[in-house]
């Protein structure tokens, strides 16, 4: 088995190997993957959205680095959540739920984020049901069925070891660790259930949320037990440098995402990008300030930088081959967007959908949605149905976006 040479530049991988040995078994076609990318604080008002609808639209200045991928893009205009789906300064916290953070539980699945709903189906046969990634702190887009944020990875080195390092722990030691964690969870559950007859209705609701979290942890432990004896794949490259920040950090995360999908470690990924660190690197000031200067030169420079990073990822998806000769891009549906447009506005969100999705979706160019069909939840429902989920509704959806359905 030959490996393509791995080249490194500024801590980022320039190419990754395409190894059919990474597949646990050969299928007629590779699996479908879903990727949800979020960037906070919106875009420039006057040069991100194209002017002419249709496939022959002109790439704007803010999207210029994506010109080589123009034929594979769908850029939406007028895409809007039904409700105030986030607080003023949490621009991506409820982006993937499309729900109302002030009055939840009003729609179908409007507490859980669409990536987590997809992972329940697409992640059944992978080591990791889904990957949640952020640039810093607890800024994760994913939410579980009780509406609680799903924690994940913030450091490329930590993510690398989580994906590809078995360490020096023996199989029996690993199983003992899992059993210990399970016994701790059992004790917590038993103690909590003894309180059920002594607490108020409000506290019972909180306890139900707690049990939901417990059940998810138990599912993760069960999966860890199932995979304990299965060696992790060897990625064919060294661990990334410690302490990466800014654009190099994002590129490294993209490289690791590609490696995780290529080795079928996961099929669902959500990544909130570290915008503040990118802006610091470019000497552009704070992200919040740029949101209030939506027509500034600095705002456009930010858009171009983010588009360059997206182009980098799309190039890698297209160049990474599956074991049947297709590309990762052929087998992926990728969404890229923000929970605000500019100046904290939640109408007309900047969102791009790309990837061929095994022929389940198609590129439609620049799409101006009609007002009654422009709900953000409609987009997530369309993507979920295209991925094979049997859902009639998601959050407050009132239909599908037919323009991208193949």
C-alpha positions in Angstrom: 0.0 0.0 0.0 1.6 3.3 -1.1 1.1 6.6 0.8 1.3 10.0 -0.8 4.0 12.1 0.8 2.9 14.4 3.6 4.0 18.0 3.2 3.8 20.5 6.0 3.7 24.3 5.9 3.2 26.6 8.9 1.9 23.7 10.9 -0.8 22.8 8.4 -1.0 19.7 6.2 -0.9 20.3 2.5 -2.2 16.8 1.6 -3.6 13.7 3.3 -3.3 10.1 2.2 -6.3 8.3 0.6 -6.2 4.9 2.1 -8.8 2.3 1.3 -7.4 0.3 4.2 -9.0 2.9 6.5 -12.4 1.7 5.6 -13.7 -0.9 8.0 -15.3 -2.7 5.1 -15.8 -1.8 1.4 -19.2 -0.6 0.5 -20.7 -0.1 -2.9 -20.5 3.6 -2.2 -18.7 5.6 0.6 -20.9 7.0 3.4 -22.5 10.4 3.3 -21.1 13.1 5.6 -22.5 16.3 6.9 -20.4 19.3 7.9 -21.8 22.5 9.6 -19.4 25.4 9.7 -20.3 28.6 11.6 -18.6 32.0 11.8 -19.8 34.6 14.3 -20.7 38.3 13.7 -21.9 38.3 10.1 -20.6 39.8 6.9 -20.1 43.1 5.0 -23.4 44.6 3.9 -22.5 45.7 0.4 -20.1 43.1 -1.1 -20.9 39.6 0.3 -24.3 38.8 -1.4 -24.3 38.7 -5.2 -26.7 41.0 -7.1 -28.1 38.7 -9.8 -29.9 35.5 -8.9 -29.2 32.3 -10.7 -26.2 30.2 -11.6 -24.5 32.9 -13.7 -24.2 35.3 -10.7 -21.0 37.3 -10.2 -18.8 36.5 -7.3 -18.6 39.5 -4.9 -15.4 40.9 -3.4 -16.0 39.2 -0.1 -16.4 35.8 -1.7 -13.6 36.3 -4.4 -11.4 33.5 -3.0 -14.2 31.1 -3.8 -14.3 31.9 -7.5 -12.8 28.5 -8.4 -15.7 26.8 -6.6 -18.4 29.0 -8.0 -20.2 26.2 -9.9 -20.6 24.2 -6.7 -22.0 26.9 -4.5 -25.5 27.9 -3.4 -25.6 31.3 -1.7 -28.9 32.1 -0.1 -30.6 35.5 0.2 -33.4 36.3 2.6 -32.8 33.2 4.8 -34.2 34.1 8.2 -35.1 32.2 11.4 -38.7 32.5 12.4 -37.8 33.7 15.9 -35.1 35.7 17.6 -33.1 32.6 17.6 -30.2 33.9 19.6 -29.3 36.5 22.2 -27.7 39.7 21.0 -24.1 38.6 21.6 -24.4 34.8 21.1 -24.5 34.8 17.4 -24.2 31.0 16.8 -25.6 29.5 20.0 -28.9 28.6 18.5 -28.0 28.8 14.8 -28.3 25.0 14.2 -31.5 24.7 16.2 -33.4 27.5 14.5 -35.5 27.7 17.6 -36.5 30.5 19.9 -34.1 30.7 22.8 -36.7 32.7 24.8 -39.6 30.4 24.2 -38.3 26.9 23.3 -40.3 23.8 22.8 -42.7 25.4 20.3 -41.7 23.3 17.3 -40.5 19.9 16.3 -37.0 19.2 17.6 -36.4 22.9 18.3 -34.1 22.2 21.3 -31.7 19.8 19.6 -29.4 21.1 16.9 -29.7 19.6 13.5 -26.2 18.2 13.5 -26.9 16.2 16.7 -30.2 15.0 15.2 -28.3 13.8 12.1 -25.6 12.1 14.2 -28.2 9.9 15.9 -28.7 8.2 12.5 -25.4 8.8 10.6 -23.2 8.2 13.6 -24.4 4.8 14.6 -21.6 2.9 13.0 -18.6 5.2 13.6 -16.3 5.4 16.6 -17.4 9.0 17.2 -21.1 9.7 16.8 -20.2 13.3 15.9 -17.4 15.8 16.3 -18.0 19.2 17.9 -15.2 21.8 17.4 -14.7 25.4 18.5 -11.9 27.9 18.4 -12.0 28.7 22.1 -13.8 28.3 25.4 -17.3 26.8 25.4 -18.5 28.4 22.1 -20.0 25.3 20.5 -22.9 25.3 18.1 -24.2 21.8 19.0 -27.1 21.3 21.4 -28.4 18.0 22.8 -32.1 17.0 23.0 -32.5 18.9 26.3 -31.1 22.1 24.6 -27.8 22.0 26.5 -24.5 22.8 24.7 -22.5 19.8 23.6 -18.9 20.3 24.6 -16.1 19.4 22.2 -12.6 20.1 21.0 -10.8 23.5 21.0 -7.2 22.6 20.4 -5.9 20.8 17.2 -3.3 18.8 19.2 -5.9 17.5 21.6 -8.2 16.6 18.7 -5.4 14.8 16.9 -4.8 12.6 20.0 -8.5 12.0 20.5 -8.8 10.8 16.9 -5.6 8.9 16.3 -3.7 8.2 19.6 -4.3 5.0 21.6 -1.5 6.0 24.0 0.2 3.3 26.1 -2.9 2.1 27.9 -3.6 -1.6 27.5 -7.0 -2.9 26.3 -7.8 -4.2 29.8 -6.8 -0.9 31.4 -9.0 1.0 28.9 -11.9 -1.3 29.7 -11.4 -0.8 33.5 -11.5 3.0 33.0 -14.8 2.7 31.1 -16.3 0.5 33.8 -15.2 3.0 36.5 -16.9 5.8 34.6 -20.1 3.8 34.2 -20.2 3.0 37.9 -19.9 6.7 38.7 -22.7 7.5 36.4 -24.9 4.8 38.0 -24.3 6.3 41.4 -25.2 9.8 40.2 -28.4 8.5 38.6 -29.5 6.5 41.7 -28.9 9.4 44.0 -30.8 11.7 41.8 -33.8 9.4 41.4 -34.2 9.4 45.2 -35.1 13.1 45.0 -37.9 12.8 42.5 -40.7 12.5 45.1 -39.4 15.4 47.1 -38.9 18.2 44.6 -41.1 20.7 42.8 -42.4 20.5 39.2 -39.8 23.0 38.1 -37.0 21.0 39.7 -38.4 17.8 38.1 -38.1 19.4 34.7 -34.5 20.2 35.5 -33.9 16.7 36.7 -35.4 15.3 33.4 -32.8 17.4 31.5 -30.2 15.9 33.8 -31.3 12.4 33.1 -31.2 13.2 29.4 -27.6 14.1 29.7 -26.9 11.0 31.8 -28.4 8.8 29.1 -26.2 10.5 26.4 -23.1 9.9 28.5 -24.2 6.2 29.0 -24.6 5.9 25.2 -21.1 7.3 24.8 -19.7 4.8 27.3 -21.5 1.9 25.5 -19.9 3.0 22.3 -16.5 3.3 23.9 -16.9 -0.3 25.1 -17.8 -1.5 21.6 -14.8 0.2 20.1 -12.3 -0.5 22.9 -10.7 -3.4 21.1 -10.6 -1.8 17.7 -7.3 0.0 17.0 -7.5 3.6 15.9 -6.3 4.2 12.3 -2.8 5.6 11.7 -3.2 8.9 9.9 0.2 8.8 8.3 1.4 12.2 9.7 2.8 13.6 12.9 0.8 15.4 15.6 0.3 19.1 15.0 2.3 21.8 16.8 1.2 22.9 20.2 -0.6 26.3 20.6 -1.7 27.0 17.0 -3.8 30.1 16.7 -5.7 32.1 14.0 -5.7 30.9 10.4 -3.2 28.2 11.0 -5.4 26.8 13.7 -8.4 26.8 11.4 -6.4 25.1 8.6 -5.2 22.4 11.0 -8.7 21.8 12.2 -9.9 21.5 8.6 -7.1 19.0 8.0 -8.1 16.9 11.0 -11.8 17.1 9.9 -10.8 15.7 6.5 -8.7 12.9 8.1 -11.6 12.0 10.5 -14.0 11.7 7.6 -11.6 9.9 5.3 -10.9 7.3 8.0 -14.6 7.1 8.8 -14.1 8.0 12.4 -17.2 10.3 12.2 -19.7 11.4 9.6 -21.1 14.5 11.3 -19.0 17.6 12.2 -19.9 21.0 13.6 -17.2 23.7 13.8 -17.5 27.2 15.2 -14.5 29.2 13.9 -12.3 31.3 16.2 -13.0 34.7 14.6 -11.4 36.9 17.2 -8.0 35.2 16.8 -8.1 35.5 13.0 -8.9 39.2 13.3 -6.1 39.8 15.7 -3.7 38.1 13.3 -4.9 40.5 10.6 -4.8 43.6 12.9 -8.5 44.2 12.3 -9.7 44.9 15.8 -12.6 43.2 17.6 -15.3 41.1 15.9 -18.1 43.0 17.7 -16.8 46.3 16.4 -16.7 45.1 12.8 -20.3 43.9 13.1 -21.2 47.6 13.8 -19.2 48.8 10.8 -20.8 46.6 8.1 -19.5 48.6 5.1 -15.9 49.2 6.2 -12.7 48.1 4.5 -11.8 46.1 7.5 -15.1 44.2 7.4 -14.4 43.2 3.7 -10.9 42.1 4.6 -12.4 39.8 7.3 -14.8 38.3 4.7 -12.0 37.6 2.2 -9.9 35.9 4.9 -12.8 33.6 5.9 -13.5 32.9 2.2 -9.9 31.9 1.7 -10.2 29.4 4.6 -13.4 27.9 3.2 -11.7 27.6 -0.2 -8.8 25.8 1.4 -11.2 23.2 2.9 -13.1 22.8 -0.4 -9.9 22.2 -2.2 -9.0 19.4 0.3 -12.4 17.8 0.1 -12.2 17.7 -3.7 -8.6 16.4 -3.8 -9.1 13.7 -1.1 -10.1 10.4 -2.8 -12.3 7.7 -1.4 -11.7 4.0 -1.8 -14.0 3.9 -4.8 -12.3 6.8 -6.6 -14.9 9.5 -5.7 -13.9 12.5 -3.6 -14.9 13.5 -0.1 -16.6 16.5 -1.7 -18.7 14.1 -3.8 -20.0 12.5 -0.6 -20.4 15.5 1.7 -23.1 18.2 2.3 -21.5 21.3 3.8 -23.2 24.3 5.2 -21.3 27.5 6.0 -23.0 30.5 7.7 -23.5 33.0 10.5 -26.3 33.6 12.9 -26.4 37.3 12.1 -26.0 39.4 9.0 -24.6 42.7 10.4 -25.4 45.0 13.4 -26.9 42.1 15.3 -29.6 41.7 12.7 -31.0 38.1 12.3 -32.8 38.6 9.0 -31.1 37.7 5.7 -28.4 35.4 7.2 -25.3 34.8 5.1 -25.4 31.0 4.4 -23.7 28.9 1.7 -24.4 25.2 1.0 -22.0 23.2 -1.1 -20.8 19.6 -1.7 -22.4 17.1 -4.0 -24.0 15.0 -1.3 -24.0 11.8 -3.4 -26.3 13.5 -5.8 -28.9 14.3 -3.1 -28.5 18.0 -3.5 -27.4 20.3 -6.3 -25.8 23.7 -6.6 -28.2 26.5 -7.5 -26.0 29.6 -7.6 -27.4 32.6 -5.9 -30.9 32.0 -4.6 -33.3 34.7 -3.4 -35.9 33.0 -1.3 -39.5 34.1 -1.1 -40.5 35.5 2.2 -43.0 32.7 3.1 -40.4 30.0 2.3 -37.3 31.5 3.8 -37.1 29.9 7.2 -33.7 28.8 8.4 -35.4 25.6 9.7 -36.4 24.8 6.2 -32.8 24.6 5.1 -31.9 22.3 8.0 -34.9 20.1 7.2 -33.9 19.9 3.6 -30.3 18.9 4.5 -31.5 16.3 7.0 -33.9 14.7 4.6 -31.2 14.7 1.9 -29.0 12.8 4.3 -31.7 10.1 4.7 -33.4 11.1 7.9 -37.1 10.4 7.9 -38.4 13.7 9.3 -41.5 15.7 8.4 -40.5 18.8 10.3 -37.6 20.4 12.1 -38.1 23.3 14.5 -40.6 25.7 12.9 -40.1 24.5 9.3 -43.0 25.0 6.9 -41.5 23.3 3.8 -38.3 22.3 2.0 -36.0 24.5 -0.1 -36.6 22.9 -3.5 -33.9 24.9 -5.3 -31.2 22.6 -3.9 -33.0 19.3 -4.0 -31.7 17.1 -6.7 
